[in-house]
């Protein structure tokens, strides 16, 4: 192929028109079907007049060539769309975010619940400190039995168990008894006093923090402790013992109720509501009360470093304010729970801020796990009926 064929008549290639390029193509002047760009649409379709059969055949082949390319292009476009429609990894992550948030929320609830339960069982406080002050609550009427804490009764079993647990922990250097109680059973007080003395014998000092009320048996357990802190308006004292009997025989007669009592001894039905006490029974009741009273006086005398005469001069059953009790030597100082904790830490030899553990504090978790209020009251009444409804009356300190 010479230069004449490629560039006829010496024409500059840049000046050759499109029609001339077609004429000088490899098809020797036969037209090739071109795309519709730049070609006006007459509505009549392409015209091939004047073309030879060979040109027509060539045009058909070229037309077929373009028709073959269209499906391939459509296929590529379809694959491109399909690839674009596939969710990217980022979209998948976004769609899983709600599930991740739900899991995180559940984990948070579980961790908060564990923290709350741990705190209610006495694992709160300053985590950075290893030396502890244990706080044990004495709230409600004191009796010997097994009643859950926070339901209006303070049982000697639960309090004694908490004192023992605190002493068993080598990191507990002191104990604070937080008292809000009107008193109760002298026997319950004696059981608690025994555990207090065991703790002291093992080198663990015990400090009392009095709240609103710490009277009678509640003062009984306070007397032998190492230090007593009260508020000026705290009601305390009431050093004494009382035995309560109920006689409703008159109402029985009005209602036509009669009793026949078979007994092995004259005093076996002493305190029955169907009759009053005989003179012999009254004398015997007084002797029982005075025996418990003497025990009470002894504890106060030894615990407060007072003579028995000094104690008996104060122990006529009257209530004292915290202010008056301090003047009489029944309490040591004024302050709140945190002052008592600070004093306990001092007596326990703790340097710096102690870790405070609350052994039996009433908590939300305990209330949620318990029964509703109506059922709880009924259950508690059943648990303490042996004490509240004793056929022998109630001996209270």
C-alpha positions in Angstrom: 0.0 0.0 0.0 1.7 3.2 -1.2 1.3 6.8 -0.1 -1.1 7.5 -3.0 -3.6 5.0 -1.8 -3.4 6.3 1.8 -3.4 10.0 0.8 -4.8 10.4 -2.7 -3.9 13.5 -4.7 -1.4 14.6 -2.1 -4.1 15.7 0.3 -3.1 16.4 3.9 -4.6 13.7 6.2 -5.9 16.4 8.6 -7.9 17.9 5.7 -9.6 14.7 4.6 -13.4 14.7 5.2 -15.3 11.9 6.7 -16.9 10.9 3.3 -13.5 10.7 1.8 -12.3 8.4 4.6 -15.2 6.1 3.8 -14.4 6.1 0.1 -10.8 5.3 0.7 -11.5 2.6 3.3 -10.7 -1.1 2.9 -14.2 -1.6 1.5 -13.2 0.4 -1.7 -15.7 3.2 -1.3 -18.6 1.1 0.1 -20.4 2.8 2.9 -20.3 1.4 6.4 -23.3 1.7 8.7 -22.5 4.4 11.2 -24.2 5.1 14.5 -27.1 7.5 14.6 -25.1 10.3 16.1 -25.0 13.4 13.9 -27.4 11.8 11.3 -30.8 13.4 11.0 -33.7 11.0 11.5 -35.9 11.2 8.5 -38.2 8.5 9.7 -37.6 6.3 6.7 -34.7 4.2 7.9 -31.3 3.9 6.2 -31.2 4.0 2.4 -28.7 1.9 0.5 -29.8 2.8 -3.0 -27.1 2.4 -5.6 -25.2 -0.1 -3.5 -24.0 -3.3 -4.9 -25.0 -6.7 -3.4 -21.6 -7.0 -2.0 -21.9 -3.6 -0.3 -25.3 -4.6 1.0 -23.8 -7.8 2.4 -21.0 -5.9 4.0 -23.5 -3.5 5.5 -25.6 -6.4 6.9 -22.5 -7.9 8.4 -21.5 -4.6 9.9 -25.1 -4.2 11.2 -25.0 -7.7 12.7 -21.7 -6.8 14.3 -23.2 -3.9 16.0 -26.2 -6.0 17.0 -23.9 -8.6 18.6 -22.2 -5.9 20.6 -25.4 -4.6 22.1 -26.2 -7.7 24.2 -22.7 -7.8 25.5 -22.9 -4.2 26.5 -26.3 -4.9 28.2 -24.8 -7.9 30.0 -21.9 -5.8 31.3 -24.3 -3.0 32.4 -26.5 -5.6 34.1 -23.5 -7.1 35.9 -22.5 -3.6 36.9 -25.9 -2.9 38.3 -26.0 -6.2 40.1 -22.6 -5.5 41.7 -23.7 -2.0 42.7 -26.9 -3.4 44.3 -25.0 -5.8 46.6 -24.8 -4.2 50.1 -21.4 -3.0 51.0 -19.8 -4.2 54.2 -20.4 -0.7 55.6 -24.2 -1.1 55.1 -24.1 -4.5 56.8 -22.5 -2.9 59.8 -25.2 -0.3 59.9 -28.0 -2.8 59.7 -26.5 -4.7 62.7 -26.1 -1.7 64.9 -29.6 -2.0 66.6 -28.6 -5.6 67.7 -25.3 -4.3 69.0 -27.0 -1.6 70.9 -29.5 -4.0 72.5 -26.7 -6.3 73.6 -24.8 -3.4 75.1 -27.9 -2.3 76.9 -28.4 -5.8 78.3 -24.8 -6.0 79.4 -25.2 -2.6 81.1 -28.3 -3.8 83.0 -26.5 -7.0 84.1 -23.4 -5.1 85.3 -25.5 -2.5 87.2 -27.6 -5.3 88.8 -24.5 -7.1 89.9 -23.0 -3.9 91.3 -26.3 -3.2 93.2 -26.5 -6.7 94.6 -22.8 -6.6 95.6 -23.3 -3.2 97.2 -26.3 -4.5 99.2 -24.3 -7.4 100.5 -21.6 -5.1 101.7 -19.0 -5.0 98.9 -19.3 -1.2 98.3 -17.1 1.6 99.5 -13.6 2.6 98.5 -12.2 -0.1 96.3 -8.7 1.3 96.7 -8.5 0.6 100.4 -8.1 -2.9 101.9 -8.8 -1.9 105.6 -12.5 -1.9 106.2 -15.1 -0.7 108.7 -18.2 -2.9 108.7 -21.6 -1.3 109.3 -24.4 -3.5 110.7 -27.9 -2.2 111.0 -30.1 -2.9 114.0 -33.6 -1.7 112.9 -36.9 -2.6 114.4 -38.1 -4.6 117.4 -35.4 -7.0 118.6 -36.1 -10.7 118.9 -34.5 -14.0 118.6 -35.6 -15.6 115.3 -35.2 -15.6 111.6 -36.9 -12.6 109.9 -35.5 -10.9 106.8 -33.8 -7.5 107.4 -35.7 -4.4 106.6 -39.2 -5.7 107.6 -39.5 -4.0 111.0 -37.6 -6.6 113.1 -34.0 -7.0 114.1 -33.2 -10.6 114.9 -30.3 -11.7 117.0 -29.5 -14.5 114.5 -29.0 -12.1 111.6 -27.1 -9.5 113.6 -24.9 -12.1 115.3 -24.2 -13.7 111.9 -23.1 -10.4 110.4 -20.9 -9.7 113.4 -19.2 -13.1 113.0 -18.8 -12.5 109.2 -17.2 -9.1 109.8 -14.8 -10.5 112.4 -13.9 -13.4 110.1 -12.7 -10.9 107.5 -9.1 -10.0 108.3 -9.4 -6.7 106.6 -12.3 -5.5 108.8 -10.6 -3.5 111.6 -13.8 -2.2 113.3 -17.6 -2.5 113.4 -20.3 0.1 113.6 -23.8 -0.8 114.9 -26.3 1.6 113.4 -29.3 1.4 115.8 -32.9 2.4 115.3 -34.8 0.2 117.7 -37.3 0.6 120.5 -35.9 -2.5 122.2 -37.4 -6.0 122.4 -36.5 -9.3 123.8 -33.8 -9.4 126.6 -32.8 -12.8 125.3 -32.2 -11.4 121.8 -30.1 -8.6 123.4 -28.0 -11.1 125.3 -27.2 -13.1 122.2 -26.1 -9.9 120.4 -24.0 -8.8 123.4 -22.2 -12.1 123.4 -21.1 -11.6 119.8 -20.1 -8.0 120.5 -17.8 -9.3 123.3 -16.4 -12.0 121.1 -15.5 -9.4 118.5 -13.8 -7.2 121.1 -11.9 -10.2 122.4 -10.4 -10.7 118.9 -9.3 -7.1 118.7 -12.2 -5.7 116.6 -13.6 -2.6 118.3 -17.4 -1.9 118.1 -18.9 1.6 117.9 -22.6 2.4 118.2 -24.3 5.1 116.0 -27.8 5.9 117.5 -30.4 7.2 115.1 -33.9 8.2 116.1 -34.4 5.6 118.9 -32.1 3.3 120.8 -33.9 2.4 124.0 -34.3 -0.5 126.4 -32.9 -3.6 124.8 -31.3 -1.4 122.1 -29.4 0.4 124.9 -28.7 -3.0 126.4 -26.6 -3.9 123.3 -25.0 -0.5 123.2 -23.7 -0.4 126.8 -20.8 -2.9 126.3 -19.5 -1.4 123.0 -16.3 0.7 122.9 -17.9 4.0 122.0 -21.5 5.4 121.7 -22.3 8.3 119.4 -25.9 9.7 119.4 -27.7 12.8 118.2 -28.8 15.4 120.7 -32.4 14.5 120.0 -32.0 10.7 120.0 -34.4 8.9 122.4 -32.3 6.4 124.4 -32.1 5.0 127.9 -35.3 3.3 129.2 -33.1 1.0 131.2 -35.5 -1.6 132.6 -37.7 -4.6 132.0 -41.4 -5.0 131.5 -43.7 -8.1 131.3 -47.0 -7.5 129.7 -50.2 -9.5 130.4 -53.6 -9.1 128.8 -56.8 -9.8 130.6 -60.0 -9.7 128.4 -62.1 -12.0 130.6 -64.8 -9.4 130.8 -65.4 -9.4 127.1 -65.5 -13.2 127.1 -68.3 -13.1 129.7 -70.3 -10.6 127.6 -70.0 -12.8 124.6 -70.8 -15.9 126.6 -67.4 -17.5 126.1 -66.2 -19.8 128.9 -63.0 -21.7 129.4 -62.1 -24.9 131.3 -58.4 -25.1 132.0 -56.8 -28.5 132.9 -53.3 -27.8 134.2 -50.5 -29.6 136.0 -49.6 -26.7 138.2 -51.1 -23.5 139.6 -49.0 -21.2 137.4 -49.2 -23.2 134.2 -51.9 -20.9 132.7 -50.4 -17.7 134.1 -50.9 -14.9 131.7 -53.9 -16.4 129.9 -56.3 -13.8 128.5 -59.3 -15.5 130.0 -58.5 -14.4 133.5 -56.4 -12.0 135.6 -53.3 -12.8 137.6 -53.5 -14.1 141.2 -51.5 -12.4 143.9 -49.0 -15.3 143.9 -48.6 -14.9 140.1 -48.1 -11.2 140.4 -45.4 -11.7 142.9 -43.7 -14.3 140.7 -43.9 -12.1 137.7 -42.2 -9.3 139.6 -39.3 -11.6 140.5 -38.8 -12.7 136.9 -38.8 -9.1 135.8 -36.3 -8.1 138.5 -34.0 -10.9 137.5 -33.8 -9.7 133.9 -33.4 -6.1 135.2 -30.4 -7.0 137.3 -28.7 -8.5 134.2 -29.5 -5.3 132.4 -28.0 -3.2 135.2 -24.9 -5.4 135.2 -24.3 -4.9 131.5 -24.6 -1.1 131.8 -22.5 -0.9 134.9 -19.6 -2.9 133.3 -19.9 -1.3 129.9 -20.1 2.3 131.0 -17.7 2.0 134.0 -20.4 3.0 136.5 -21.3 1.5 139.8 -24.5 -0.5 140.1 -25.9 2.2 142.4 -25.2 4.9 139.8 -26.9 2.8 137.1 -29.9 2.1 139.3 -30.3 5.8 140.0 -30.9 6.2 136.2 -32.5 2.9 135.5 -36.1 3.6 136.3 -37.3 3.0 132.8 -37.4 6.6 131.7 -36.3 7.8 128.2 -33.4 10.3 127.9 -32.6 12.6 125.0 -29.2 12.1 123.5 -28.1 15.5 125.0 -29.2 14.4 128.6 -27.7 10.9 128.1 -24.3 12.4 127.3 -24.5 14.5 130.5 -25.3 11.3 132.5 -22.5 9.3 130.9 -24.8 7.0 128.9 -23.3 8.1 125.6 -19.9 9.4 124.7 -20.4 12.0 121.9 -22.7 13.6 119.4 -22.6 12.8 115.7 -24.0 10.9 112.8 -23.3 7.6 111.1 -20.2 8.9 109.3 -18.8 10.3 112.6 -19.2 6.9 114.0 -17.4 5.3 111.1 -14.5 7.8 111.5 -14.3 6.9 115.2 -14.4 3.2 114.5 -11.6 3.6 111.9 -9.5 5.5 114.5 -10.1 2.8 117.2 -9.3 0.1 114.6 -6.0 1.7 113.8 -6.9 2.5 110.1 -4.7 5.1 108.5 -6.4 7.2 105.9 -9.9 6.7 104.5 -11.3 3.3 105.3 -13.4 1.1 103.0 -16.9 0.9 104.3 -18.9 -2.3 103.9 -22.6 -2.4 104.7 -23.4 -5.9 105.9 -27.2 -5.9 106.0 -28.5 -2.7 104.6 -32.0 -2.9 103.1 -31.7 -2.5 99.4 -33.8 -2.1 96.2 -32.7 -5.6 95.1 -34.1 -7.2 98.3 -37.4 -5.3 97.9 -37.7 -6.4 94.2 -37.0 -10.0 95.0 -39.5 -10.0 97.9 -43.3 -10.2 97.9 -45.6 -7.3 97.6 -46.2 -5.2 100.7 -49.5 -6.9 101.7 -48.2 -10.4 101.5 -44.9 -9.4 103.2 -46.7 -8.0 106.2 -48.8 -11.2 106.6 -45.7 -13.4 106.3 -43.8 -11.3 108.8 -46.7 -11.5 111.3 -46.7 -15.2 111.0 -42.9 -15.4 111.6 -43.1 -13.3 114.7 -46.4 -14.5 116.1 -44.6 -16.6 118.6 -43.3 -13.4 120.1 -46.1 -10.9 119.5 -48.9 -13.3 120.5 -47.2 -15.3 123.2 -49.6 -16.9 125.6 -47.3 -16.1 128.4 -47.2 -12.3 127.7 -44.2 -10.5 126.5 -41.1 -9.7 128.6 -39.5 -6.6 127.0 -36.4 -4.7 127.7 
